[in-house]
Each structure stands twice: as structure tokens, then as C-alpha cells.
């Protein structure tokens, strides 16, 4: 399916030294395009040169500029750039996105900037679409002139013709039968220079409990899930018709390693999503603050046969070491136990930020200080409630010879907009790619926006952080307005209806509990601050009930017993939402939820 940009915007080196060049050198069948050369002179430009426009709504360090390369392409996940500058994107769909309708055509997208203005003016969708029962995917890569893509339970290979940017023949199946169940059904992957195909198979559960995400449920021993999940599997990109099995496991103990990348020496790195719900599942061991701030997100170096600890261990941000998980006898971070023998990360980041992709920057456009360092796309948290959510940014971690050489900085910010939360964030960084000219591409899977970041300053500039995004939408010089804006109806109260048998005071208390002001309840983290739902929890304002009849008594019962096996969402809800609520507090929350669902029917 071919469209112009107008319609698009509206609707291991030989594993030792050439692995990093894979994305840029695997497709010499392509001819050059204008976008390859458009930034050739940026290194000599004045760092004070202003960017045109508003950088697509994000903030960047001085000297860096962004254009909106494409918009509304679907739920854009990972990307790869061919030597001729064509950007290939894999998009996803399904329950994580509330089963919304994806764009017409295939889930794979080829985007090309033919006139060098930093925006794709040609977009072609290809591959299977939703009409064939497909749901798209996350992983995508280039190798030996072919495009590899994840689609449902398999990775396929498309031959790319020399005079076209999309394939003209059906793909071959490289590997199939990849697991699709549980909490992490996606299959990100990367390919080294020799054709080693490294596939992340995230865990099916949060922490290998007998009852997933339920309070005080001990971990299974042994954790048999590790035989087929929570690790990296290695296949051969040069072969077809391979089948998934436990025999190809490369590393283990990696809960969800969505981002995989190589440096110029052939070292392989991956990100790890740390486990969730320490406080909610083990309230006698962890405070609400510890639940929000533990454990770390990680950058690890992958080595064959290594064990990174999950589910037996997690990385403690404060102590800077692996400690024993509560499901396996841990005591809130005091005991190390078997974790002393697990492989620790190279770098650690704030809890729950959700690192969805990773690139090691080896190109020449950005200042030399960025060479060999890691850019990481943080999708953003949902489970730091009742404290502020975090992430929703791209960070840069300096590295030298595979080791941390300085603190990380926030490189790109402002994606979320006014509200950092999974249901209300405007954009959520999901993928990263580097073009042959050294430009950095950032994808968003909320609304399908893709940014192209270039540099216009001196090559000697130091690593710097992006300025904090403004909370104001109007920054016109000379306009004097209060920082919170002008809202004529700010004094008006939103009076919610009161359910029969309840009181307005109960509804008000329920609101405060929902928002985390009482009992440190994490309700808003799953259902959104506006209660209109998120990828991990349903909309509570729609008067649609998955459990019970919508009465206060039915809502209170669901809160009390929890939802161990959700009908439409992947994450179970523990009893009382993981908070320590008294019966009267449960009744208050139930009254508030009832009121939300009846707001428009008074």
C-alpha cells in the first residue's frame, strides 16, 4: 500500500569487528538517496544555530534538532535503516493497544525521504495485515540484503529487489513456534555479522510465582519457565524452517530483554525490564516508596551461558547489587544468597522506566563524546503509583570498552506531554535506529510518530542533557500568563453522583484512595489518572463491566478478591489492588468507581 506523506500525516565483526556495521552495510544493493548526504556539513555548523520548528514537541541538548520523519504509521515498535536511507518499521496491534483498529495494509512500513527535507514523503505498507488474522510485531533487522521481521510466532525473511524499497515476493520462514503466551509475547531480535540471530523471549510471568502477580505467592522451584522463556535464543539467519526449542538458549535469567545491540568490538548488550510489584505482592517487606523505586532497569552484556538472575534475584538500586527476590526467600533486600553467582548489569537505571530499545552509537555525525555509547528508549512506567511515573524519554549512557564511563543523561524528553502515564501520555518511545548519515530515529507506539534527530554543532561538544520540557503549551514571547495556564472554570467542582446507600464523603474518600493519597493505593497506575484505562487496566468510566453487574457490591467484591485471571488484559490485579485497604476503604473505592461510571447518566 503506497501513500504520500500528506495522507500519512493526516490519518559480533565477524562478531568481533563488523557487527555494529550490520544495519548500515547489509544492503549494498541499494542506490544512494538524498537523505544520506544532507547532514554532511553539520559538524562544522554553529552550535547556536536554531532548529526549525519545535523539534516535533520534544526537547534535545543544544546543537541537536529533530524533524517529524513520519506520523500516524500505527503502533511503531522497532526500526532499521537501509544504506540508502529507507527506514523500515514493524508495527504491532492487539490487546496491549485496546484492540484498536490498525491502519489499512500490512504491519510493515517502508519510509523514504526522497527530497532531503527530513520527512518521509513516501510510505509503503507491506506484509500481512489484520484482515489475515495477523497482529504485527516488534523485531526487525537487515542482513545480507534481506529484511527480517517478527510476525506473530515467527521471524520471516523478505528478499529486497535492487530497484524497489519493498519486497515483491512472499517471505521465507526463518524460525517459527516462538512462544506467544503470558506477560511478554513480543520477540525483538538482532543479527550479527555472521548471521547469528539473537531472539529475546521475555518471561511469561512477573516473577515465576505459583499465582502470577498475587500477594505472598511463593516462586516455583525450580522455575520451569526458564526452559522456554526469560532469555535470549540463538538461531541462524542464513537458514530457513528452524523451529523453536529450548536447545538454542544462549543466555538465561533475563526477564524481558527488548533492546539488543552490538558495539564495534562485537560485544553484545541488552536491556532488561526489572520485575514489578515488590510492594503490592510483598507489603510486609517493602514500603510504597521501595515499590516505586525498586528494582533497577538494566543494561547487561550478553555472554553465552550467562545467568542474569531472574526470577531468583533483582538488582537493588540503592545497594548497587543483586539481592534475593522475596518469592525465593528474600527479606526485603538484605540477603544475597545464590545471587552472588549471577551476572550483574553493566549499568542500572531508575525502576519501572521500561527500556524498550537500544542502539550503540558508532556513527560520525554526533560529537565524538557520544561514540561507542548507548542510547536507550524508555517506554515509561505504569507501576510507580502513587508516586509520579517516570521514563517516557531517551537516555544516553556513555560507554568505553564495554564499561560505563560516565553517568547517563536524559538525551530526549517531552514525549509524554502534560501527563506521564500509560493511558494519557501523548507519545511513548519504543524504538531506535541509526541511519547511514548518523541521524538517530526514535519511534513512538502510542500514535505512530517517528522523529529524526540530527546534529548541527561542533564535534568537540560534551555529552549534555536535554532541557526539561515545559508544562506550558503557549511559550510566545511577550505573552504573560501564569505557568498553570488560564482556566475560567477552575473554581467549578466536578460533583460526582452518589450511589444508593453511600454518601458523598465516601465517594470523596474513594477518589483520594484511587489517586494514591490514602493507603498508597496504586489504582491510577493501572487505570490511568483519569480512570479511562491504560494498556494494563480497563476504562472505569465507560459503564462496561468485565466482572459483576456494575453495582457497588459487585465492584467491592472484585476489588477485595482481585482479578487473578483477567479476561482482556495481561496483568492480573492482586486483592485490594495490592494495597492494604480496610473494608470501609474498599467500599469507598467501589462507590467512587460506581460514580465515575455514572457521571454522564445523571
N, C-alpha and C positions, 0 to 999 in steps of 0.2 A: 504494500500500500504506500503510494508516493504522495506526499503533501508538500506544500511550500511553507515557509516559516510563518507567513501571515495566518494560515489556518492553524498551524501548530501552536502559535501563541494564544490564539483565542480558544479555542475549545479545551648453581649451583653452577655458569662458566663452563664451560663444560662443567657444571656445578661448582667450579672453582672460580672462573672469572667472567663468564658471559651470561650468567643467569639474569643479572639485572638488565641486560640489553634485550631480553626476550621480547618485551612488549614493543620495543621500537625497531627490532631488526628481523622479526619473524616473517615479514610480509613484503619482501623486496619486489614482489610482482606489481606493487602499486606505483603509479606515477606521482610526481610531486604536486602539491596543491598550494594555493596562495597562503594558507594559514601557517605553513611550515616556516616561512621566512618573515612573517610580518613583525616579529619581535626581535629581529637580529641586532638591531641597534639600541635596544633598551638599556644594555649595560652602561652605555655612555650618556644616558639621559640624566637630566637633573632630578634628584630625589624629591624636589619640591614641586615637580610637575603635577598638576591636579588631575584627578581621574575624571573622565567624562561620566556624567550621570551619578547615581548614588551607589554604585557597586552592587546593584541588584538587591539592595536592602541589607547587606552585611557590612561588617567593619573589618579592616585589614591593617597591618602595620604600614607606616609611611613608605611610599615608593611602590606599593602593591596596588593593583587595580583589578576589578572584576567586571565582566560583562555577563549578562544572562545569555548563555550559549543556546539554551532551549528551555521551553516551558511546557507544562501540561503533557508530558510524554507518558504518563502513567506512574505507577509506584516504582520509581527508578532505584535500582539497587546497585550492583557493581558495574564497572565500566572498563573498557580497554581502548587504547588509541592505536590505530594503524600508522605505519610510516608515512602515509600520505595525508595524515591529519584527520581521517574519518574516525569518528567516535562511535563505538558500539556499546549499547546499553542493554542490560537484561532488566526486565520489569516483572513484578510479582503481583499476585492478587489473592483473594480468598478471605478467610475468617479474620486474619490479622488486620485487614482493611475493611472490616464490617461487611464483607461480601459486596462491596460497591461495584458498579459496572466499569470495567476497564475500557480504554479506548479501543475502537474498532481496529481489526487487523491483528497481526502477530504480536507476541510479547517481546520480541527482539526489535531493536530500533537502531538504524544507521543514520548518523547525523553528520552533515558535511557543510563546512563554511567555504563556499566557492569564491567569495569576493574579498576575504580577509578582514572583515569588519568585526570579528569576534563573536558573531552569531551564526548559528546554523541556518542556512536558507534552504536546505533540502533535508527532508526527513522521510525515511522509508521504513515501514514496519514489515517484518517478515517472520517466518516460523509459525508454529501453531498458535491459534488464538483460543479464546474462551469457548467459542462455538464447538470446538473439537473436544471439549472437556478438560483442556489444559489450564494450568494456573500460573504459568510462567516460572520464574526462578530468580536466583541471586547470582550465582557464579558465572563468570565469563572470562575468556582468555584467548590470546592468539599464539599459534605455534606452527612453524613450517608452512606459512602461507594459508593456514586454515583458521576458522573461527570455532572455538569450543564454547558450549553453553550448557548450563544446567536447565533441565526442563523436567518437572515432576520428579520421578525416581531415577533419573539417568542424566548422563553427560553425553552430549552428541557433538559431532564434528561436521561443520559445513565447509566444503571447498569454496573458495572465493575466486571468481573469474578475474582475469587480468584487466578487463575493461569495464568493470561494474563494481559497485560498492556493496551489493547484496548477492547472496548465492542464487543460482538458477537451477539447482538440483536438490533433492531431499537429502537430509543429513544421514550420516552413519552413526550407529550407536557405539560409543567407546566403552562405557560401563553402565550397567543397569542394576536394578534391585536395591538401590540405596534406601535406607530407612526413611519413612515419612511420618512416623508417629511421634507423639509427645510434644514437649515444650519447644524443641528446636528442630523443625523439619527441613530447614534450608541446607544447601550443600555448596558453600563457597569453595573455590579451589584456585590453585596456581600451578603453573607448569615450568619446570626448569629447562635449561638449555639442552639437556639430553633427552627430554621427553618424559621425565618423571612427573606424574600427575598427582598432586597432593590435595586430597579432598577432606575438608572438615566435616565431621559428623557429630554435631552437638548432642548433648545429653538429652534423654527423653524426660528427665525429671530435674527438679531443682537441686536435690542433694541425696538422691537414691534412698529415700525413705520408704518404709512399707506403705505408707499413705502419703502421696506426694503433697508437699506444702501444708501438711496438717500438724497442729501443735503437738509437741512431745512424742512424735512418731519416730522411733529409732531407725537408723540406717540399716539396710540389708547387708548381711555379712555371709558370704562375700557379695560384693556389688556386681552381680552378673551382667548388669547393663554395660559394664566396661568391655565386654566381649564384642559388642557391636556398636557402641556409641562412645561419646566423650573422648575423642581422639582425632588424629589425622591418619588417613589411609592413603597408601601409595599405589597408583596404577601406572600403566604405560600409555602415554598419549599417542604412541605410534601404532597401537593395536586396536582392534575393534572387538566387540562382543565379549567383553570381560564382564564377569558377574561379581557382585559384592559378596564378600565373605570376611570372616574375622582374620583370615590368614594374612591379609595385606595391611594390617595395622602397623603404622610407622611410629607413632607415639601415643601415650595414653594419659588419662588424668587431666584432660583439657575440656573443661565444661562446655565451652562454646567458642571456638577459635575462628571467628568470622573473617578477620583480616590476615592474609598471608603474603609475605613479600621476601625477596632476596636482596642482599647488598652486593656490591661489586666483587667481593671476595667469595661469593657463593654461600655465605651464611644465610640461613632461613629463619625468619621471625614470624611470630603470630601474635595476635591479640587474644586475650581471654576475658570473657564476661564472668566476673565473680558471682558467687551464689547470692541468692536473695533471702530475705525474711528471717534473719537471725533473731530479731526481736519478736516478730509475730509468732514464730514457731517455738521459741525458747525464752519466754518472758521472764523466767526466774534467773536467767543467766545474763541477759542483755537489757540495757536501758533503751528507751526510744532513740536517744542520741547515738548510741552504738549501732542500733539497727539502721539508722540513716547513713552512718559514716563508715561502716564496715561491711564487707571486706573490700580490699583494693580491686580495681580493674588492673589488668596486667599486660605487659609486653614481654614475651618469652622468646628465647632462642630454641628452635626445634632441632633436636638431635635424635637420631634413630634409637629407639628403645627407651627413651626418657619417660619418666613418670612425673607429671606436674601436680599431682596430689589430690585432685577431685575424685570422689566426694569426701575423702577422709580428712582433707586439710583445706584451709583457706589462708590467704595472705593478709596478715594483720597490718593495717596502715600505720598504726601508732608504734608498734614494736618492730616493724620492718622485718618480719619473718613469718614463715609458715607455722600455723598452730593447728591443733587438733579440732576438728569440727564437733559440734555438740551431738550430732547423730551417732558419733563413734566414740563417745566418752569424753569429749571436750568439756571444759569447765569455764567457758567464757573467755578463753584466750590465754590461760595460764600454762596449760600442758602442751608440749610439743610432740612427744611420743614418736610414732613412726614418721611424722612429717620431717624429721631431721634427715631422712634419706630421700626426700622428694626434691625435684629440681625447682629452685626459686626463680622468680622472674628477673629479667634484666632491668625493668623499670616498673613502677607502680603509679597508679592514678586514682583520683577520688572514686569512692564507691558508687556503683549503680549508674555511672555515666554511659555505659553500653558502647564499647568500641566496636563499630561495625565494619570498618575497613582500615587498611594500612598500605602506605607506599613508602619506600626508601628513596629519597630524592638524590639522584646521581646526575641530573641534567645540569646544564651550564647557565641557564637564564637567571636563576635566583642568585643572590650573593653567595660567595664561597662558604660562608659560615653555615649554610644550610646543606652543603654537600655531605652525603652519607647519613643524614639524619632521617627521622621517621615522622611523617605526617599521619595522624590518626583521626578518623572521623568518629565523633561520639554522637550516637543517635539520641541520647538524652534519657534521663531516668523517669521511672514511674513510681518507684518504691522508696523514696526518701521522705515521704509524708509521715508526720505532719510538718516536717521541716521543708524548706524550699527545695524544689527539684534542681538538678544540675546536669551539666553536659550541654547538649544541643550546640556543639561547637566543633571546630577542628583545631587540634593542638599540634605543636611541633616539639619533638623530643630530640635534642642534639645527641648524636652517637659518634664514637670514634673507635674503630677496630672492634665493633660489636658491643661496646660498652657505653654506658651513659657518660657524657662529657659535659653535662650542664643540666640545670632544671628545665622542665618543659614550660612552654609558654602557650597561651591561647593565641593561635595564629588567625583564626577567622571566627567571628562571633556575630550575634544578632539574628541567627536563623529563626529562633523561636518567636520573635516578635514580642508582644506585650506580655505573654504568659508562657512560662516554661512548664509544660505539662503535656503528656502524650495525646490528650484529646483536644487541646487548644493551641498547641504550638503551630505557628504558621508553616515552618519548614523544619525538617529533621535530617541532618547529614547522614548519608547512608553509604556512599561510595566515593572512591578517589581514583584518579588516574593521571599519569603524566604524559603529555604529548611529545612528539619528536622535537618540538621547538622549546621544550622545557616548561610550557604552561601547565598549571595544575587545574584539573577538573574536579568539581565537587558535586555530587548528586544528592537529591532530596527525594525521599519516598513518601512524603505527605501529599504534595501536589505536583510532583514530577518536574521540578526545576533543576537545571544544571548550570552551574557557574563556571566560567573560565577565568582563572587568576593569572595575571602576568605581572612582570616587574619592570619598573622604569627608573631605577636608581643605581647608585654606584655599586660595583661588585664587592667593595670592601665593607659594606654595611654589616653591622652586627645583627644577630638574631634579636627580634623585638616582638612584643606582644601587641595585639590589636587593641585599639581603644575600646572601652566599654560601650556597648550600644546604648543609644539614647532611648529613653522611655517615651519621648515625645515624637509625634508624627509631624508636627509643624516646627521646623527649625529656621524659618525665614528670618533673615536679618532685619531687625527693627520692629519685629512683632513681639510685644510684651504680653506674655500670658504666663499664668502660674504653671509650674512644672507638671502638675497633675491635670492640666487642661481645664476647660470651662464646660461645666455641665449644669445647665439651668435647673434640671430636675433632681439635683443631687440630694436635696432635702426630703424628697418624697420617699416614703418607705414602701418596700415591696411586701405587702401584707399577704402572707400565705393563708390558704384555707385551713381550717382546723378540723381534723377527722372527728366523727361522732365518738363521744366518750373521752376525748382528750381535751387538753387545754392549750391556749396559745403559748403559755410558758413551756409546756412540754415540747412543742414544735421548735421554739427558740433554742431550748437546750439541745434538741436533736441536731439543729443546724450547727451549733458550736462543737458538738462531738464529731459530726461529719467533717468539719473543717479542721479537726485536729487540735482545737483549743482545749478540749476536755479529754482526759484519758489517753492522750497522744494517739488517738484513733487514726488509722491510715486510709480511711474511706476515700478521700479525694484523690489519693494517688492512683487508685484503680478506676474510679468512676468519673474522674475529672473534677476540677474545682467547681465547674458549673453543673455537675452531676449529669452531663449529657453523654457520658460514656467515653471510652478510650479503647485502644486495641486489646486491653486486658480486662475490661469490665463493661457491662452493659449500660445503656442510657436509662436513668431512673426517672426521667421526666416524661417519657412517652406513653405511660399507662399500658405498656406491653409487659406482661409478666411471664417469665420463663418457669417460675416456681410459685405455686399457690394462686390464689384468686385476686391478689392485689389488696386485700383487706389489711388493716393494721395488724391483726393477729397473725395472718399468713406471712407478712413481711417480717414481723418479730421472730416467728419460728425459723424462717430462713436465715436471719442474722444469727440466731442462737446456735443452730446446728451447723451452719456453714454450707458450702457447696463443694463437696469433695470431688464430684464428677460433673463438671459444667457441661451444658448442652451445646453451647455455641462459642465458648471461649476456652482457651487452652489452660489458663491458670486457675486452679481451684481457689476457693475462698475458705480460709480456716474459720472455725466457730468464732463468733463475735468479730469477724474481720481481722482476727489476730490481735485485738485489743482486749484489755481487762475491763469489761463492762459489767456493771451491776444490772439486775433485771429492770430496774427503773430506767437506766440509761438506754438499754435495748429498746424499751418501749418508746422512749423519746426519739431515738433514731428512726424507728418504724413510723412514728407519727410524722416526722419530718419528710421521710421518703414518700409517704402517702400524700402529704401536702404538695410536694413537688410535682407529683403525677396528676394532681387535680387543679393545678394553678390556673389552667385555661378553661376549666369547665364549671367555674363558679356561676 
